[in-house]
Amino acid sequence: MTVASPQLRFWIDMAGECVRRDHTDKIISPGDQRGPFLTARALGMALAVLHDANAIAVGRAPLVNLPVPAGLAGSHPIVAAAAACHEVLLRRYPGQQRFLAPAWANWTELYPTVGTQVAEAAGRALGQSMHQFGANDGALGADMTYNDGPANYRHRRPPNQPTQDYAGAVWGQAPELVVPRPPFAQPPGRVSATTVKPTDHYKADFAKVALKGIEHRKPGVAGHRTLEEEIIGIFWGYDGPQDLGTPPRLYLQVVLEVLDAIEARMPGKLNVGDELAIIAGVGIAMADAGIHAWHYKYSEDHMMWRPVIGIPNADPKNGKPQPGWLPLGRPDTNGTETALTPDFPAYPSGHATFGAAAFQLLRLVLVEKGLAKFDAEGVDNVGFDFVSDEYDGRNEDPRTRLPRDLITRRHASLWQAIVENSVSRVYLGVHWEFDGITVKGPDGKAAFGVPVTPKELGDIGGVWLGAQIANVLALKLGVSPTTINKSCM
């Protein structure tokens, strides 16, 4: 079974395919929207207009507040939606014109659009308006202006990547599609832009990532990364390598996997409008999550260095400095480099923020629709199997230059996926655990640890931030405050 009707699923899949191509060899694409925050923005825009053109055409409310083009209301909803999405993709991925132009021709051949010129024109006008909403995105995304001073906790270039840039330094200034920026707690030890102090929370995080995230796994040594943990780290990677793209593509894949499974088990329980709203909501949540996460990454009051800098240069009160410490690193799948660190500050984790925004929104809508349940602690029962492109039996490991095994991982709930996605970054050594997730201590303040249930979640880290973004957007999708409260996030 196919989510959102075959006619519109074509364009949902095409949006994801544009991300993959964009991060593939330059012969395929010159790279128009590379990196997680630009990917999220392009996906969010394309999926938003796919929903909004369809919604306006049939008399429903859009999710993004844009001018309504003449002729859109009452027009052919499928054609309008497809044209709007295609237009955004054309404008966001100009380097893929030779793929996107025939894609429209193929689609119209599969699904004839005779007599729908008004709908196509109106949909394209909405797509143009959406693209224009982010007219300054290119300049903001390319701006790497950042002062990388030597102060404690301040982000700077890793010693093994001396030419690394500072991606997204001003991306936090981009206008969000829907969700205003929520207030967000500082990481442990950060008092202000100029003041840091040792804390037990930071000390515990330091010890964990120093053991779990080190470049070479030491089987049988207490505390070191297990094979299962290394698989988890790589499974949730998608750090912009050849043929994979970035985390927002991964999370969209998971959402579609869940929705496809629901459609197969319970055909018709979600109508096309419901499915488009969920998918567009996920795209918008991730787009706005990228803006807010990158704002806080470069905020002087929230700045946090990566372990590759923080472990060798540690304050002895936080942990023993380890000169030359290197991480397992973000997976350079289908490449050759190792021990790599992402080119932006650590706090909050982009993976944790994007993943929580996407999966929390999906959890909420499915419970609201009666297709899932929360227990008393906020754990959902949305189980799913998923094959990551990192372990699809085809894509190659940079160390062995051989294809990795084909691995299907079972997740009992979306909550489990939120947690695993977050802690995966510790096992790669590219994040402190608090960048993604913390527990709520006895005094109500965030503390070191991984919560078993959402009710135990602390307010420091990207999981908390992503969930708040999803909660705001869920209200626009008709989710009740009662359901949001039951999610405990």
N, C-alpha and C positions, 0 to 999 in steps of 0.2 A: 504494500500500500504506500501511497505517496502523500506526504504532508503538503497542505496548501494548494492542492490541485496540481496536475502535471504542468499546466501552462505557467504557473507562478513559481513552482519549485525549480523550473529551469533557470530562473533569474536568481533565486536564492543560491543555487549551486554555482552559478556563474560568478556571483559576487565573491564567494569563497575561492573559486578558481583564479580570479584576478589576483588575489592575495598570494596564492602559491606561485603563479607565474611571475609576479612582481619581485619575488625573492629567488628567482631562478636565474640561470646564466643570462648575461646581458644580451646574448643573441636572441633570447626569447623576449626579454623585456628590459628596458633601461633602468627600471627601478623608480617608479613614480611616488609610491607611498610606503617606502620601506621603514621598518621599525614598528614597534607595537602601538604607539600612540597615533601615528598616521594611519596605520592599518585600521585601528578601531574607529577612527573618524570616518574613513571611506566606507567601511562596512556599515556603520551606524547610519550614515546619510543614505546609502543605497537601499538598505532594508526599511528605513523610515518612510521613504517616498513610495516604495512598493506597497506598504500598508496604507499610507495616507491618500494616495491617488485612488486606490480601490475604495477606501472608506468614504471619501468625499463623493465619489461617483454614485454610491448606493445610499447616501444620506446619513452616514455615521461620522462621528467626530474624528479629526486627525489627532496625531500625537504631538506633532511639532507645529508651532504657530508660524505658518508662512502664508503669504498672500495666495488666495485661491484663484487659479487661472480661469479665464472665461471659457465656458463650455465644458468644464470638468464635471460639475454636478449633473447627474443624470446621464452621463456618457457611458460608453462600454467599460465596465470596471476592470476587466482583465487586460484589455489593450492599454488603458490609461496607466495601470500599475506597471505593466511591463515596459512601456515607453519611458516612464519616469525613472525606473531603476536603470534601464539601459543608458539613459541620458547622464545620470550621475556617474556611472562607470566609465562612459566615454570621456567625461570631463576630468575625472579623478585619475584615470589611467590613460593618458594620451599616447603613451608608448605602446599600448595594446590595441591600437586602432585596427590593425590587420587581423586581430582575433575577434574584436567586438563587432565590427561591421558585418562580417558574415554570420555572426551569431544571431543578429536581428533577422537577417535574411532566412536563416535556417528556422528560426522560431515562427516567422510568418508563414513559412511553407508548411510547417507542422500544424500550425493553428491559424488558418486563414482569417484575415482581418478586413475583408471587403466591406466597404461602407463605414469604416471606423476612423476616418481621417481626423475628425474633430477630437475624438478621444486620444489619439496618438499625439496630436499637437498640444492638447491640454496637459497630458502627462509629461511631455518633454518640457513644457513651460514650468511645471512644478519641479522637475529635476534640475533645470537651470537655476531656479530660485534657490533650491537647496544648496547647490554648488556655490552660488553667489553668497549665501549666508556665511560661508567660510572662505571668503575671497582672500583673506590674509593668511590662510593656513600655510601656504607654501613658504612665505617669509618667516612665519613663526617657527615652523618645523625645521628650517635650515639654520636658524640663529643659534649659535653655540656659545654665546657670550657668557662667560662664567669665570669668576676669580677663584682659582684653585689654591688658596693659601694653605700653609702647613699646620693650621690649628688642629687640635684633637677633634676627632669625629668628622672632620671636613673631607668631602669627597675629592679625590685626585687620581691621576693616572696610575694604573698598576705598573710596577717596575718591569714586568714582562710584556707590557703593551705601551711603550713610551710615546707612541704617536696617536693614542686613542683620543677621539673627540668627546665632547660633552653634549650628547643628544638631548634635545627637548629642554634646553636651559630656560626658555621663555614660553614653552608650550602651555603652561598654566594660565597664560593670558588669553587663550582662545575662548570664544564664546561657547558656552555649553548649549547643547540642543534642547534640553529640557530641565535638568536637575541643577539647582544652585549648589554652590560648594558648601558642604557641611563643615562645622568646626571639627577639629581633629587633634587628639592628644599628641604630645611630644613623645619621642622614644625615651627609654630609660636612660638617665644620666644627662640628658639635654635639658639645661635650665633656661638658656637663652642663646642668642646668636654668638655670644662670646664666653659663655660659662657652661662647663660640663663638670660632672662630678662622678666618682665611682659609686656604683650601686650593686647590690646583690643580684638584681635582675640581669643587668648587663653582664656581670661576672659569670652567671650560670649560662647565659647565651653564648658567651665567648668560649667557655669550656666545651659546649656541645658542638658548635660549628668547627672548632679547631680539630676535634676528633672525627666527626662525621663527614666533614666536607673536604678533608685533605686530599691532595691529588691522587695518591696511590693507596688503594684499599689494603688493609692489613688483616687478612682472614684469621679468625681465632683470637685476635687481640682485643681484650675487653674494651668496650666503648667505641671501637672503630666501626665504620660503615659496613653493614652487611650487604650481601649480594642483592637481597630484596630491596634494601634502601637505595642502592645504586640504580636498580631498575626503575624504582619510583621516581628518582631524580630525573632520569633521562626520559621516561615515559611522558612526563608533563613538560618537556622542554620547549620545542618549537621556538628556539631563540633566533629566528630569522635565517635559518640555513637554506641551502639549495633545496628546492622541491617541497619544502614544508611551509615556510612563512613564519608567522608570529602567533603568540598565544590567542588573540581574538579569533583566529581561524579555528584553532583547536577547540575552543569553548563552543563556537557555533556548531562544529561537528558533533560534539556531545549532545547539545540541545536537540539537533535534528535526529540523532540516534534515539533519544528518549521519545520524542514526538512520533517518530516512525513506529516505534515499538507499541506505543499507545494506540495508534491508528490501526496497527495490525491486530491487536487484541480486542479493541473496542471500536470498530469502524463507526464514524459519524459522531462520536462523543464530543469531538471538537469540530466546529464548522470552519470553513475557510477563513472567515473573519477572525475567529478566535486564534487560529494558528498563525495568521499574519500578524496579529497583535502581539502574540508571544515572541515571535521571531524578531519583529521590529523592536519590541521592547528590550529584548536582549541586546540587539545591536546598539540602540540608543544608550542603554545602561553602560555598555563597555566604552562607547565613545566618550561619554561624560566622565566615566571612571578614569580614562586616560588623562583628561584635562586636570581633574582634581588630584590624582596621584602625582602627576608631574609638577603641579603647583607645590605640593608639600615636599617632594623630593628636593627641590631647589630652594625651599623656604629656609632662610637663615636660622629660624627657630626650630626647624625640624631636620636639618641636614644630618645625614649619617654616612660615614665611610663604609666601603665594602670590606668584608673580611680580609681580602688580599692586602689591604692597607692596614686595617685595624689590628690584625693579629701580629704582624711583624713589629708594629709601632705601638704596642699596647702600653698603657699605664700599668705598672706592676701591681697596682691595687685592684685591677680588674682581671688580670691573668698574666701568665709568664709570656713575655714577648718571644716570638718564634721567627727569627730572621730567615728569610728565604721560603717561608710557608707559601704554598700555592694551592689553589682549589682544584677539585676535579674539573670544575668549570662548566660553563654553558656548552651544550653539545654542538660541536661544529659538524653536524651530520652532513655526510657527502663531501666533507672538506678534509683538511689535514691538520688543523691547528688544535691545540689542547690547552687546558688551564686558563681558558678565557673568562673574562669578567665583563658583564654588560657596561655600556658606556654612559651611565648616569648613576646618580646616588642611590643608596640602598632603601631608604625609608620613605614611604611604604613600598612593599613589594608590588610591582606591577602585576605579576602573575596572581598574587593573592587578591588584589583589588579587582582585576578583570574577572577572575573566576568566580569570586563571591558575588559580584554584581550580576553576572549571567545566571548562575545556578540558584541564587536566592530568589531572583525574579521568577524563574521557572518553578521552583518549589511553591512559591506563593500562589501563582495562578493555577497550578494543578490542584492544590488543596481547595482553593476557592471554587473551582469547577467540580469538586467532588471526585476527582480522579486520583487523589492521594490523601494521606493523612499525616498529621503531626502527632507524636506522642506527647506526654506531659512535659518532656524536657526539650521539645522542639525538633526532635529527630524525625525526618520524613521517611516514607517507605517506598521511595522512587528508586528501585533497583535497576541496574542496567549493566550490560557488557559493552566493552569498548576496545577497539584496536587503535592505538595511537600510530600515527605515521612514523614515529620514532622506532617502533617495533612492528613494522608491517612485513618483515621478511625480505624487504627490497632495499631500503635506504641503509647507507653504509656508516659504520662506526669510524671516527677519524683516527683512532689508534690502530685498529686492526686492518682498516680499509676493506673489510668484509661486510656483507649485509648482516644486520642484526637479526636475531630470531623473530619469528612471528609470535607475538604474545597478546592474548586477550585477557584483560583484567576485569574482574567482576567487582562492582561497587554496590553495596547493599542500600545505599541512599545517596542523594545529592549532597547531603551534609558530609558524608564520608569523602566524597570527591572534593568538596571545598577544602577540607582539612588536608587531604593527601596532596592536592595541588599546591597548597601553601608550604607544607613542610618539605616538599620535594626540593625546594631551593636551598635548604640547609644541607641536604645530602650532596648537592653539587658544590657547596662551599661558596656560593655567590651571595648569600643572604644570611643575616642573623635571624633567628627564629621569630623575634619580636617584630621584624619587618612585616611578617605575615600574620602571625597569630599569637595570642596570649590567653591566659586564664584569668578569671575574676577571683581575686584573692579574698580572704575572710573579711578584709576591711572594705571590700567593694572595688579596690583599685586593681589595675591590671598587674599580673605577676607572671613569672616564667612558667612555662608548661603548655601542653597541648590539651585543650578541652575535649572531653569525651562527648559532650552534648552542647548544643547551642546555648543552653541556659548557663553554661559555665564560661562563655566567651568573654574575654576582656576587651576593653575599648582601645587598646593599642594594637596597631597593625592593619594591614590591607584588607583582611577578612572583614573586620568591623566596618571599615570605610566603604568597601564595596557593598556590604549589606545595607548600609544606610542609603546609598544611591538607589539600590533596587527597591527599597521600601517606599521611597518617594515616587518612583515611577510606577510601582504597582498600584498606587491609588488611582493613577490616570487610567489604568487598565481595568478598573472596577473591583480591585481587591479590597476587602473590608478591613478597617483597622483591627477588628477582632482576629482575623486570620493572621495579620502581620504580628500582632501580639503573641499569638500562639506559636509563631516561628521562633520566638525567643532570640531574635537577632536584630 
